[in-house]
Amino acid sequence: MNPESTEGILPIRRALISVSDKAGLIDLAKTLKEHGAEILSTGGTAKTLREAGIEVTEVSSYTGSPEIMEGRVKTLHPKIHGGLLAVRDCEEHMRQAEENGIKMIDMVVINLYPFKKTIEREGVTEEEAIEQIDIGGPSMLRSAAKNFKYVAAVTAIKDYRMIMDSINVHGGLSFDMRRSLAVKVFEKTANYDNKIAEYLKNRGGEVELLDLHYEKVQSLRYGENPHQKAAFFRDPNNHYPNVTNAHQLQGKELSFNNIVDADGALELVKDFERPTAAVIKHTNPCGVASADTITTALIHAHEVDPMSAFGCVIAMNRTCTEAIAKYIKDNKLFVELIVAPSFEKGALQIFSKRTNLRIIETGELRINPVERDIKTVSGGILVQNADQKIITKDDLKTVTKKAPTEEEIRAMLFARNVVKHVKSNSVVFAKLMKDEETGETLEITTGIGAGQMSRVDAVHIATYKGGERIQGSVMASDAFFPFADGVEEASKAGVTAVIQPGGSVRDDEVFARADELGISMVTTGVRSFKH
């Protein structure tokens, strides 16, 4: 747009102003009045203008139709849209306008109901959100923008100054300016409608056409492998604490794999209420622990499998302490990235000595209740709700003669929370233990078997990794056991209780074998594959 262009200057003789955000309104209206414009307005906007001493004509007075249905219907009238859509140099349009008492409207100034701010408010109801869907505003803007040859459509407060300058200097708005303003209108109304559609779809509406709008965060040096090009994009409508919205406090530029691993680690610890730390390699956890303090949780999570943790990503759901930084420094741990809600000043001072270490701060963690999980396939995408199911004690059904103890139930719920974040087929062994120095009770993984083609192989790997630690552990499986062999192998390693979804055609055989082995078993009815 060239705001200095004087080609096709449109003087503003009549303007309709109806805004939810009153910023800059008075100055704009005064400029219009100083240049002889009549101002039509509605409701709160008209009241604000009058209080500022600016003469205004109510839309209801002009149309002869009162605002009805609590203001839902006020500008949807031929006298409004006729005045916006009429082709000024068409004799027939002008004749019909005169016959119907329709006056030409040269400008509309509208900013829409704050739908986006409304749905971001904590605890907002669907009814409250729907009331903030603007109907008249987009309709008038689109009518004016369609007819930009004769009408100026203004929807951005930041454009008021440019418009006032043009009116003051040139007596009106140029054709180029009106055309550019029209483009902004269609961009804004399209984005506005998309937010409404996404909100309703995420609350159970059927998705027929999915438009994804992402903005570029940064180009990456390379992708998953050095020969692949890559870039990082974010959803501009997602304002929840996550890796995408986090702040990097120090370290080298994030790589493709850093971002993927950090996301996997962070989403895991979000699921826990207790202070919890996760040590991740290639999106799978090497170790996870919950404790009374985040320092104890991190130390024990790392000690589960320190060999695999070489070059790891660490996530925690509490502030990273100076004690954690000292532990990493004193043990000379090779860590690629640490992500946490915040960091103690002392921790940052210690980490600053390791300039390559990436430090990512998210702010206080919370779950996005309408998070989507999107996976790509060649030529398309698969979209589903994120797996945010948290299993509780009330979901458990004991299917063996021997019932689990309270300690086993607590360990099983912890293990079940972890296993849904491990690549399938997967099992997780876990147990409760006491920290010898602090006396804190921990929930801790003792062995993890990830990404195997058969479930019994996942058990083999987890028992190999866990060794003697497995004794007295419970086992969680992401899906049912198709055969009893996985339970048999777990029993050999010292597992005392099993939590699994159930649902196999051989469930009865598996339950019976658990009874024979003296293992308690519970089912949840909930599978958590992660491909």
C-alpha positions as CSV (number, residue, x, y, z in Angstrom):
1,M,0.0,0.0,0.0
2,N,1.2,3.5,-0.8
3,P,-0.4,5.8,1.8
4,E,0.9,8.8,0.0
5,S,-1.0,8.0,-3.2
6,T,-3.7,10.6,-4.0
7,E,-5.3,8.5,-6.9
8,G,-9.1,8.1,-6.5
9,I,-9.4,10.0,-3.2
10,L,-12.6,9.1,-1.4
11,P,-13.9,11.8,1.0
12,I,-15.7,10.4,4.0
13,R,-19.1,12.0,4.2
14,R,-20.7,9.2,6.4
15,A,-19.0,6.7,8.6
16,L,-20.4,3.8,10.7
17,I,-18.4,3.1,13.8
18,S,-19.0,0.1,16.1
19,V,-16.0,-1.1,18.1
20,S,-15.5,-3.4,21.2
21,D,-12.0,-1.9,21.8
22,K,-12.4,1.9,22.2
23,A,-8.6,2.6,22.0
24,G,-8.0,5.6,19.6
25,L,-11.7,5.9,19.0
26,I,-12.2,9.6,20.1
27,D,-9.3,11.0,18.0
28,L,-10.5,9.2,14.9
29,A,-14.1,10.3,15.4
30,K,-13.1,13.9,16.0
31,T,-11.0,13.9,12.7
32,L,-14.0,12.6,10.8
33,K,-16.3,15.2,12.3
34,E,-13.8,18.0,11.6
35,H,-14.0,17.1,7.9
36,G,-17.8,17.1,7.9
37,A,-18.6,13.4,8.2
38,E,-21.8,12.1,9.8
39,I,-21.2,9.3,12.2
40,L,-23.6,6.4,12.7
41,S,-23.0,4.2,15.7
42,T,-24.4,1.6,18.0
43,G,-24.7,0.8,21.7
44,G,-21.6,1.3,23.8
45,T,-19.7,3.0,21.0
46,A,-22.4,5.7,20.6
47,K,-22.4,6.2,24.4
48,T,-18.6,6.7,24.4
49,L,-18.7,9.2,21.6
50,R,-21.5,11.2,23.1
51,E,-19.7,11.4,26.4
52,A,-16.8,12.9,24.5
53,G,-19.1,15.6,23.1
54,I,-19.2,14.0,19.6
55,E,-22.5,14.2,17.8
56,V,-23.6,10.7,16.7
57,T,-26.7,9.1,15.0
58,E,-27.9,5.8,16.4
59,V,-28.1,3.1,13.8
60,S,-31.5,2.1,15.2
61,S,-32.7,5.7,14.6
62,Y,-31.3,5.7,11.0
63,T,-32.8,2.3,10.1
64,G,-36.1,2.7,11.9
65,S,-35.5,-0.7,13.5
66,P,-34.7,-1.0,17.2
67,E,-31.8,-3.2,18.4
68,I,-33.4,-6.5,19.4
69,M,-32.6,-9.8,20.9
70,E,-30.2,-8.4,23.4
71,G,-28.3,-6.6,20.6
72,R,-27.8,-9.7,18.4
73,V,-29.7,-7.9,15.6
74,K,-29.0,-4.2,15.0
75,T,-26.9,-3.7,11.9
76,L,-28.3,-6.5,9.7
77,H,-30.5,-4.2,7.7
78,P,-30.8,-3.1,4.0
79,K,-30.2,0.5,5.0
80,I,-26.8,-0.5,6.3
81,H,-25.7,-3.1,3.8
82,G,-27.3,-1.2,0.9
83,G,-25.3,1.9,1.8
84,L,-22.1,-0.3,1.8
85,L,-22.7,-2.4,-1.2
86,A,-24.2,0.1,-3.7
87,V,-22.2,0.7,-6.8
88,R,-22.0,4.5,-6.9
89,D,-21.8,4.9,-10.6
90,C,-24.6,2.4,-11.4
91,E,-27.8,4.4,-12.1
92,E,-30.1,1.5,-11.1
93,H,-28.3,1.0,-7.7
94,M,-28.7,4.7,-7.0
95,R,-32.3,4.8,-8.0
96,Q,-33.2,1.8,-5.7
97,A,-31.2,3.4,-2.9
98,E,-33.2,6.7,-3.2
99,E,-36.5,4.8,-3.4
100,N,-35.7,2.9,-0.2
101,G,-34.2,5.8,1.8
102,I,-30.7,4.3,1.7
103,K,-27.8,6.7,2.3
104,M,-24.3,5.9,1.2
105,I,-21.8,4.9,3.9
106,D,-18.2,5.7,2.9
107,M,-16.4,4.1,5.8
108,V,-17.0,1.4,8.5
109,V,-14.7,1.2,11.5
110,I,-15.2,-2.1,13.3
111,N,-13.1,-4.3,15.6
112,L,-14.7,-7.6,16.4
113,Y,-16.1,-9.0,19.6
114,P,-13.1,-10.4,21.6
115,F,-13.7,-14.1,20.9
116,K,-10.1,-15.2,21.2
117,K,-9.6,-13.4,24.5
118,T,-12.8,-14.9,25.8
119,I,-11.9,-18.6,25.1
120,E,-8.4,-18.1,26.6
121,R,-10.0,-17.0,29.9
122,E,-9.8,-19.6,32.7
123,G,-13.2,-21.4,33.2
124,V,-15.1,-19.8,30.4
125,T,-18.2,-21.7,29.4
126,E,-19.2,-22.6,25.9
127,E,-22.3,-20.3,26.2
128,E,-20.1,-17.4,27.1
129,A,-17.8,-18.1,24.2
130,I,-20.7,-18.3,21.7
131,E,-22.0,-15.0,22.8
132,Q,-18.7,-13.5,21.7
133,I,-19.1,-14.7,18.1
134,D,-19.6,-11.4,16.2
135,I,-22.1,-11.6,13.3
136,G,-22.9,-8.0,12.4
137,G,-19.3,-6.8,12.5
138,P,-17.8,-9.3,10.0
139,S,-20.9,-8.8,7.8
140,M,-20.4,-5.1,7.6
141,L,-16.6,-5.4,7.1
142,R,-17.0,-7.8,4.3
143,S,-19.7,-5.7,2.6
144,A,-17.4,-2.7,2.8
145,A,-14.3,-4.6,1.7
146,K,-16.1,-6.1,-1.3
147,N,-17.0,-2.6,-2.4
148,F,-13.6,-1.0,-1.6
149,K,-13.8,1.0,-4.9
150,Y,-16.3,3.2,-3.0
151,V,-16.0,2.3,0.7
152,A,-13.1,2.1,3.3
153,A,-13.2,-0.8,5.7
154,V,-11.2,-0.3,8.8
155,T,-10.6,-3.1,11.3
156,A,-7.1,-2.4,12.9
157,I,-6.6,0.3,15.5
158,K,-3.0,0.7,14.4
159,D,-4.3,2.0,11.1
160,Y,-6.2,4.9,12.6
161,R,-3.2,7.3,12.6
162,M,-2.5,6.6,8.9
163,I,-6.2,7.2,8.1
164,M,-6.4,10.4,10.0
165,D,-3.2,11.7,8.3
166,S,-4.6,10.9,4.9
167,I,-7.9,12.7,5.7
168,N,-6.1,15.7,7.1
169,V,-3.6,16.0,4.2
170,H,-5.6,14.7,1.2
171,G,-9.2,15.1,2.4
172,G,-9.9,11.4,2.2
173,L,-8.5,7.9,1.4
174,S,-6.8,6.8,-1.8
175,F,-7.9,3.8,-3.9
176,D,-4.6,2.0,-3.0
177,M,-5.2,2.5,0.7
178,R,-8.8,1.3,0.5
179,R,-7.7,-1.8,-1.4
180,S,-5.0,-2.6,1.1
181,L,-7.5,-2.1,4.0
182,A,-9.9,-4.5,2.2
183,V,-7.2,-7.2,2.1
184,K,-6.7,-6.8,5.9
185,V,-10.4,-7.2,6.4
186,F,-10.6,-10.6,4.6
187,E,-7.5,-11.8,6.3
188,K,-8.9,-10.9,9.7
189,T,-12.4,-12.2,9.2
190,A,-10.9,-15.5,7.8
191,N,-8.7,-15.9,10.9
192,Y,-11.6,-14.9,13.2
193,D,-13.9,-17.6,11.6
194,N,-11.1,-20.1,11.8
195,K,-10.7,-19.6,15.6
196,I,-14.4,-20.1,16.1
197,A,-14.4,-23.3,14.0
198,E,-11.3,-24.7,15.8
199,Y,-12.9,-23.9,19.2
200,L,-16.1,-25.8,18.3
201,K,-14.3,-28.7,16.6
202,N,-12.1,-29.1,19.7
203,R,-15.3,-29.4,21.8
204,G,-16.7,-32.3,19.9
205,G,-17.6,-30.9,16.5
206,E,-17.0,-33.0,13.4
207,V,-13.9,-31.9,11.3
208,E,-14.5,-31.8,7.6
209,L,-11.9,-29.3,6.5
210,L,-8.8,-28.7,8.6
211,D,-6.8,-25.6,7.9
212,L,-3.5,-25.5,9.7
213,H,-1.9,-22.1,10.2
214,Y,1.6,-22.1,11.7
215,E,4.2,-19.3,11.9
216,K,7.9,-19.9,11.5
217,V,10.0,-19.8,14.6
218,Q,13.4,-20.5,13.0
219,S,15.2,-22.3,10.3
220,L,17.1,-25.3,11.7
221,R,20.7,-26.3,10.7
222,Y,19.3,-29.6,9.5
223,G,16.5,-32.1,10.2
224,E,16.5,-35.4,11.9
225,N,19.7,-36.2,10.0
226,P,22.3,-33.8,8.5
227,H,21.2,-34.4,4.9
228,Q,17.6,-33.2,5.7
229,K,16.5,-29.6,5.6
230,A,14.2,-28.5,8.4
231,A,12.4,-25.5,10.0
232,F,10.5,-25.1,13.2
233,F,6.9,-23.7,13.1
234,R,4.5,-22.8,15.9
235,D,0.7,-22.6,16.3
236,P,0.1,-18.8,16.9
237,N,-3.2,-19.7,18.7
238,N,-1.6,-22.0,21.2
239,H,-0.5,-20.0,24.3
240,Y,0.0,-22.9,26.7
241,P,3.4,-23.6,28.3
242,N,5.2,-26.0,26.0
243,V,8.5,-26.4,24.2
244,T,7.2,-24.2,21.3
245,N,6.4,-21.3,23.5
246,A,9.4,-21.7,25.9
247,H,12.4,-19.3,26.2
248,Q,15.9,-20.5,25.6
249,L,18.1,-18.9,28.3
250,Q,21.5,-20.2,27.1
251,G,23.2,-22.7,24.9
252,K,23.6,-23.6,21.3
253,E,20.7,-23.3,18.8
254,L,18.1,-26.0,19.2
255,S,18.3,-28.8,16.8
256,F,15.4,-30.8,15.2
257,N,16.1,-33.7,17.6
258,N,16.5,-31.4,20.6
259,I,13.0,-30.0,20.1
260,V,11.5,-33.5,19.6
261,D,13.2,-34.9,22.7
262,A,12.4,-31.8,24.9
263,D,8.8,-32.0,23.9
264,G,8.6,-35.7,24.8
265,A,10.3,-35.1,28.2
266,L,8.2,-32.1,29.1
267,E,4.9,-33.7,28.2
268,L,5.8,-36.7,30.3
269,V,6.5,-34.7,33.5
270,K,3.3,-32.5,33.0
271,D,1.2,-35.6,33.8
272,F,2.5,-35.7,37.4
273,E,1.4,-33.7,40.4
274,R,4.4,-34.6,42.6
275,P,7.8,-33.1,41.8
276,T,8.9,-35.3,38.9
277,A,12.0,-35.5,36.7
278,A,12.5,-37.4,33.4
279,V,15.7,-38.3,31.6
280,I,15.1,-38.8,27.9
281,K,17.0,-40.2,25.0
282,H,15.5,-40.4,21.5
283,T,12.1,-39.5,22.9
284,N,12.0,-42.5,25.3
285,P,12.7,-42.2,29.0
286,C,15.8,-43.7,30.5
287,G,14.5,-43.0,34.0
288,V,11.7,-41.2,35.7
289,A,11.2,-40.5,39.4
290,S,8.8,-38.6,41.6
291,A,9.8,-37.4,45.1
292,D,9.0,-34.8,47.7
293,T,11.7,-32.5,46.2
294,I,12.7,-32.1,42.6
295,T,16.4,-32.5,43.4
296,T,15.8,-36.0,44.8
297,A,13.6,-36.9,41.9
298,L,16.2,-35.8,39.3
299,I,19.1,-37.6,41.0
300,H,17.2,-40.9,41.2
301,A,15.8,-40.6,37.7
302,H,19.3,-40.2,36.3
303,E,20.6,-43.2,38.4
304,V,18.1,-45.6,36.8
305,D,20.1,-45.9,33.6
306,P,23.1,-43.6,33.6
307,M,24.7,-45.3,30.6
308,S,21.8,-44.6,28.4
309,A,21.5,-41.1,29.8
310,F,24.7,-40.0,28.1
311,G,23.8,-37.1,25.9
312,C,20.3,-36.9,27.4
313,V,17.5,-34.3,27.6
314,I,16.2,-33.6,31.1
315,A,12.8,-32.3,32.0
316,M,11.3,-31.5,35.4
317,N,7.9,-30.1,36.5
318,R,9.4,-27.9,39.3
319,T,12.0,-25.1,39.4
320,C,15.5,-26.5,38.6
321,T,17.5,-26.1,41.8
322,E,21.2,-25.1,42.4
323,A,21.6,-28.5,43.9
324,I,20.6,-30.2,40.6
325,A,23.1,-28.0,38.8
326,K,25.8,-29.1,41.2
327,Y,24.9,-32.8,40.8
328,I,25.2,-32.5,37.0
329,K,28.5,-30.5,37.3
330,D,30.1,-32.7,40.0
331,N,29.3,-35.9,38.2
332,K,30.4,-34.5,34.9
333,L,27.1,-35.6,33.2
334,F,26.8,-35.0,29.5
335,V,23.4,-33.4,29.1
336,E,22.2,-31.8,25.8
337,L,19.3,-29.8,27.2
338,I,17.4,-29.1,30.4
339,V,13.8,-27.9,30.3
340,A,11.9,-26.7,33.4
341,P,9.3,-24.2,34.5
342,S,12.1,-22.0,36.0
343,F,15.7,-22.0,37.2
344,E,17.2,-20.9,40.4
345,K,19.8,-18.1,40.0
346,G,22.5,-20.3,41.4
347,A,21.7,-23.1,39.0
348,L,22.0,-20.7,36.0
349,Q,25.4,-19.5,37.3
350,I,26.7,-23.0,37.3
351,F,25.2,-23.9,34.0
352,S,26.7,-20.7,32.4
353,K,30.1,-22.4,32.6
354,R,28.9,-25.0,30.0
355,T,28.1,-22.7,27.1
356,N,26.9,-25.5,24.8
357,L,24.2,-26.7,27.3
358,R,20.8,-25.6,26.2
359,I,18.6,-24.2,29.0
360,I,14.9,-23.9,28.2
361,E,12.3,-22.2,30.5
362,T,8.6,-22.7,30.1
363,G,6.9,-20.9,32.9
364,E,4.4,-22.7,35.2
365,L,3.2,-25.9,33.6
366,R,-0.5,-26.7,32.9
367,I,-2.3,-29.0,30.5
368,N,-4.0,-27.8,27.4
369,P,-7.4,-29.6,27.6
370,V,-7.9,-29.5,23.8
371,E,-4.4,-30.4,22.7
372,R,-4.2,-32.1,19.3
373,D,-1.8,-34.8,18.3
374,I,-0.9,-34.6,14.6
375,K,1.1,-37.2,12.7
376,T,2.2,-37.0,9.1
377,V,1.8,-39.6,6.4
378,S,2.9,-39.3,2.8
379,G,0.5,-36.8,1.3
380,G,-1.7,-36.4,4.4
381,I,-2.0,-36.1,8.2
382,L,-3.7,-38.0,11.0
383,V,-5.3,-35.9,13.7
384,Q,-6.4,-37.0,17.1
385,N,-7.0,-35.7,20.6
386,A,-3.8,-35.9,22.7
387,D,-3.7,-38.9,25.1
388,Q,-4.3,-37.0,28.3
389,K,-6.1,-39.9,30.2
390,I,-4.8,-40.2,33.7
391,I,-5.6,-43.6,35.3
392,T,-6.8,-43.4,39.0
393,K,-7.4,-46.0,41.6
394,D,-11.1,-45.9,40.8
395,D,-10.3,-47.2,37.3
396,L,-8.6,-50.3,38.5
397,K,-10.3,-53.7,38.4
398,T,-8.5,-56.6,40.2
399,V,-8.6,-59.7,38.0
400,T,-6.6,-62.1,40.2
401,K,-7.2,-63.8,43.5
402,K,-4.5,-61.8,45.1
403,A,-5.2,-58.1,45.4
404,P,-2.4,-55.5,45.1
405,T,-1.3,-53.7,48.2
406,E,-1.6,-49.9,48.6
407,E,2.1,-49.5,47.9
408,E,1.8,-51.6,44.7
409,I,-1.2,-49.6,43.6
410,R,0.7,-46.4,44.0
411,A,3.6,-47.8,42.1
412,M,1.4,-49.1,39.3
413,L,-0.4,-45.8,38.8
414,F,3.0,-44.1,38.5
415,A,4.3,-46.8,36.0
416,R,1.1,-46.5,34.0
417,N,1.6,-42.7,33.8
418,V,5.1,-43.3,32.4
419,V,4.3,-46.1,30.0
420,K,2.0,-44.0,27.9
421,H,4.9,-41.8,27.0
422,V,7.1,-44.7,25.9
423,K,7.2,-45.9,22.3
424,S,5.1,-49.1,21.8
425,N,5.2,-52.0,22.4
426,S,6.4,-51.0,25.8
427,V,6.5,-52.0,29.5
428,V,7.7,-50.0,32.5
429,F,8.8,-51.5,35.9
430,A,8.6,-49.3,38.9
431,K,8.5,-49.4,42.7
432,L,8.4,-47.3,45.8
433,M,11.7,-46.7,47.7
434,K,13.2,-44.5,50.4
435,D,16.0,-42.1,49.7
436,E,18.7,-43.1,52.2
437,E,19.9,-39.5,52.8
438,T,16.6,-37.5,52.8
439,G,14.2,-40.2,53.9
440,E,11.9,-39.2,51.0
441,T,9.5,-41.8,49.5
442,L,10.1,-42.1,45.8
443,E,8.1,-43.5,43.0
444,I,10.8,-44.6,40.5
445,T,11.2,-46.6,37.3
446,T,13.4,-49.6,37.7
447,G,13.4,-50.8,34.1
448,I,11.9,-49.6,30.8
449,G,11.4,-51.7,27.6
450,A,10.5,-49.5,24.6
451,G,9.6,-49.8,20.9
452,Q,9.6,-53.6,20.4
453,M,7.7,-55.6,17.9
454,S,6.6,-58.1,20.6
455,R,5.6,-57.4,24.1
456,V,7.7,-60.2,25.6
457,D,10.8,-58.6,23.9
458,A,9.9,-55.3,25.7
459,V,9.8,-57.3,29.0
460,H,13.2,-58.9,28.2
461,I,14.8,-55.5,27.6
462,A,13.3,-54.0,30.7
463,T,14.5,-56.8,32.9
464,Y,18.0,-56.7,31.3
465,K,18.2,-53.0,31.9
466,G,16.8,-53.2,35.5
467,G,18.7,-56.2,36.7
468,E,18.4,-56.7,40.5
469,R,16.5,-53.4,40.8
470,I,13.5,-55.2,39.4
471,Q,12.9,-57.3,42.6
472,G,9.7,-56.1,44.2
473,S,8.7,-53.9,41.3
474,V,5.4,-53.6,39.6
475,M,5.0,-53.7,35.8
476,A,2.8,-51.5,33.6
477,S,2.0,-52.4,30.0
478,D,0.8,-50.0,27.3
479,A,-1.5,-52.6,25.8
480,F,-2.9,-56.1,26.7
481,F,-0.8,-59.2,26.9
482,P,-1.6,-61.4,23.9
483,F,0.0,-64.4,25.7
484,A,1.1,-65.1,29.2
485,D,4.8,-65.2,28.3
486,G,5.4,-61.5,29.2
487,V,4.0,-62.0,32.7
488,E,6.1,-65.1,33.1
489,E,9.3,-63.2,32.2
490,A,8.3,-60.4,34.6
491,S,7.7,-62.9,37.4
492,K,11.2,-64.4,36.9
493,A,12.7,-60.9,37.4
494,G,10.8,-60.4,40.7
495,V,7.7,-58.5,39.6
496,T,4.9,-58.7,42.2
497,A,2.0,-56.9,40.5
498,V,0.9,-56.0,37.0
499,I,-1.3,-53.2,35.6
500,Q,-2.5,-53.5,32.0
501,P,-5.5,-52.6,29.9
502,G,-6.9,-56.1,29.3
503,G,-9.0,-56.9,26.3
504,S,-7.1,-59.9,24.8
505,V,-8.9,-63.0,23.7
506,R,-6.6,-64.8,26.0
507,D,-7.2,-62.6,29.0
508,D,-8.5,-65.5,31.1
509,E,-5.3,-67.5,30.4
510,V,-3.1,-64.5,31.3
511,F,-5.1,-63.9,34.6
512,A,-4.9,-67.6,35.5
513,R,-1.2,-67.7,34.9
514,A,-0.7,-64.6,37.1
515,D,-2.6,-66.5,39.8
516,E,-0.3,-69.5,39.5
517,L,2.7,-67.2,39.8
518,G,1.3,-65.4,42.9
519,I,1.2,-62.1,41.1
520,S,-1.6,-59.6,41.6
521,M,-3.0,-58.0,38.4
522,V,-5.4,-55.1,37.7
523,T,-6.9,-54.0,34.4
524,T,-7.8,-50.4,33.4
525,G,-9.7,-50.8,30.1
526,V,-7.5,-48.1,28.6
527,R,-4.8,-48.7,26.1
528,S,-2.1,-46.1,25.4
529,F,-0.2,-47.0,22.2
530,K,2.4,-44.5,21.2
531,H,3.7,-45.0,17.6
